[in-house]
Every structure is written in C-alpha cells, then in structure tokens.
Amino acid sequence: MKKIIFVRHGRAEEGSPEITDFERSLTTRGKTTTRQMAKKLKTKEKSIGTAVTSPAFRAYETALIFTEEFGVSSNDVILNSDFYDGINLKNLTKCISGIREEEDVITIFGHNPTISDISNDLTKEGGETMPKSGIACISFNVQTWSEVGRNKGKTEYFLKPVKHNE
C-alpha cells in the first residue's frame, strides 16, 4: 500500500508591491494553524515519509513546521518547482517515480487550485477543495509508485482546520 498526503500551505500574508508571490510568508495565525494541523496528522500517521514541497516560501514554511513536528530533518525536504509552477498528473508521476519503493508515504506541500485538483483526480470519488492548512490522504492498493494514477486511489481522510471567527 502506498499513500500520498497532500497539505495545502497555511494562511499567508497578502501580496504587495514590495514582496513577490513566491516570497510571501505564513502569517502568525497561519503558522499556529499549520502546527495544529501537523499535530492532528500525528494522530493519524507515524511518519510523513518523503516530504516534497513547492519552493514558494509559504509552502516551504508549512513543510518545515510539519517536518519539525514529525522529527524529520529540514535537509530531507525535497523542493520541486513543479508544485509552484502548476503540477499535473504527469508531473506528479515524474516526481513520485524518483521516490524509493521502500518508502510507502509521500507528503506533498503545495498550493490551490492544483493541490486540490490533483488529489481529486487520483480518486474515483473526487473530493473537496482543500482549505488553507488542509490535509488529504489518498491511499493506493499498489506495490510500486509507478502504479499510482488517475482514479486509482481512495481518500483515507480529509482534515480541515477549525474555523475561527475573524
């Protein structure tokens, strides 16, 4: 069995002329909610496996919070520009083909709408749009990463942060 855990980055600062979209950081609330979601994921998973993230700062920050909670070295986080530039199933297949077969879990940190679209494409039942800091786990009854594909997965769980009044 193989699993892909999709995590949407946390709440980020608004764009401005002084800072590029790529450089946007998580807000304080975004960091807090992301840490809460990492802890929630720890109740479901022992490991996040191989962590792959968009290199955009808000996604990378999200990945670092999760890796810290799971005791994974930040040096082991894989930056993949496809997850910023627009991931699709073909790019995803290319990305996961480089993962060791002994690894049964991959956690991908990225952006909407692509992270929701990809996770939905992998299951027959589809799914919801992922909220900021949301987590979707898709499992595949396969032995190798090359067998992962469209409509071959099953949603194991979909975790959403608790809404706070603004």
N, C-alpha and C positions, 0 to 999 in steps of 0.2 A: 504494500500500500504506500502510495506517495501522497503528500499533502502540499498545497500551496496556500500560504496565509497572506492575504492582501491587507495592507494597512494604508489608509489614506492619511496624509500628513495632518498634523494638528492645525488649529487656528493660527493664521499668520497675520503679520502686520499688513496694513493696507499698502497698496502700491503708491509710489510717489515719484516725482521727477528726480529726486536725489538718490533713489535706490532702484536697481533693476528688479524685474520679476524674479530672476534667478537668485538674487541676494536676499530676498525677503526672509525674515526670521520669524520663528514662532513668537507669539505674544506670551506674556506671563500665564494667562489663562490657558493658552494652547499647550504650554509646557506642563502645566498642572493636569489638565485633562489627558494629555498623552501619557503621563506617568500613571494615572489612574487606570487607563486602558491597558497599559503594559502589565500592571498588577492583575487586572481582570483576566488577561490572556494567560498569566501564570497559573490561574486556577484550572485552565483547560489543557495547557501544554507544558511539558517538562523542558522543551527546547524550542528555540525559533529556527534551529537548523542553520542553513546558509542564509545570511542577510544580504539582500540586493536592494539598492536604493537609487532613485533619481539623484543626480548630483546637486540639484537645486537645494539651497541651504535649508529651507523649511522641511523638506523630506529627509535630508541627511540628519538634521537635528532630531527628528522623530525617530529615525533608525538608531541614533546614539542613545536616546532615552530607553528604547526597548532593549538594546544590547546591554546597557548598564544593568537594567532590572534582571536580565537573564544571565548575567555574568559572562558575557561574550566580549572579547576584546574589540575595541573600535577598529583595530588594524585588520580585522577579519571581514569588515563590511565591504561589499563589492559595489563600487559606483558604476552605474550603467546609464549612459546618456540617452539611450532609447526610452527610458522611463520618464524622461523630461520632454524629449522631442516628440513623443507620440508613439506609445507602444501599441502593437497589434499582435495578433496571434502568431504571425510569422516571426516577429522579433522576440516574442516570449519563448517560442520554440527554440530559437537560436540561443537565447540566454540560458535556458534550463538544460540545453544539451551539454553545456560545459560543467554542469554540476556532477560531482562524483555519484555513482549509482548507490554507494553505501549510505549516502545521505537521503533520508526519507522526507525531510521537511525543508521547504524554502519559504522565507518570508520576504515579501516584496513591498517596498515603501514607495508610494507614488502619489499621483495627482488625479483628480477628476477632470473630465469625464472618463478618461481612458482606463483608470483602475477599476471603476465600476463596470464599464463595458467589457473588459477582458474577463473579469471574474464571472460576469453573467454569461458570456459566450462559452465558458467552459462547462456550464451545467445545462441540462435539459430544461430544468425548471426556471432558469433565469434568476433574477434577484432584484434587490432594491438598489437605489442609488446610495452609495456609501457616504455617510456624513463625515465631517472632519473628525479625525481620530478613530473612525470606524474600522472594524476588522471583519473580514470574511474568510472563512476557512473552507477550502474546496479539497475534497479527498478523491483519489483516483485508485480504483482497484486494478493496479498495474504493477509490474515489476521494474520497469525502466522509465526514465524521464522521457525517452523518445515516444512512448505510448500515450503521453498526455496530449489531449487535443479537444477541439470543439465538441461540446455536448457529452464528454466522457466523464465529467466529474459530478460529484454530489456535494451540495452545501452541507457541511457538518454543523456550522453555527455562523451567526451574524451578530456581532456585538456592536452596540451603539453606546456612546457616552450618555450619561444622564443629562437631560436638558436643564439649564439654569436660566432663570429669568434675567433678562438683560437689564 
